[in-house]
């Protein structure tokens, strides 16, 4: 996406705590024109997160916001809100952000926060979805992109894709295959939301074809 087209694209904030591979998938999709969006802000709660390095390399604003620097979670999240407002963020995309957002943040960006989860929700919510699926003996897991609400891994589902678990598969091997699906599905779902293709009715989200 070049020049003025990049500047006019809807600005995103991506929140990460770790390596930022989904951030990289979003950056790549935007650069190649498969996603009409611009990553304006990358936020991490960890100073050494590789996601911050990826952001700087791509020319996005990279911000480490230390939760310990704020007396309450509400104060911390109001600082995040201020950052997002400064960058005129249209959509907040959680990509391995290992903090639970409180109603303070969720209410401010109601309907404009997405999360990606490495399981077919409502199965295997939480931080250890891959490990939990293997321990349960599940035959199928997958990827879910959903809107964020006040509960953990709970909001209305935008997109899902299944991943069959192979016999004897390791956690690392399954995670690698799940990541490949995440990197393809997340930019697509972001594009649907930004393009006005999603309609929410209760817990049901329908995706309409893009208008020509």
Buried (B, 14 or more C-beta within 10 A) or exposed (E): BEEEEBEEBBBBBBBBBBBBBBBBBBBBBBBEEBBBBBBBBBBBBBEEBBBBBBBEEBEBBBBEBEBEEBEEBEEBBBBBBEBBEEBEBBBBBBBBBEBEBBEBBBEBBEBBBBBBBBBBBEBBBEEBBBBBBBEEEBEEBBBBBBBBBEEBBBBBBBBBBEBEBEEEEEEEEBBEBBBEBBBBBBBBBBBBBBBEBBEEEEEEBEBEEEEE
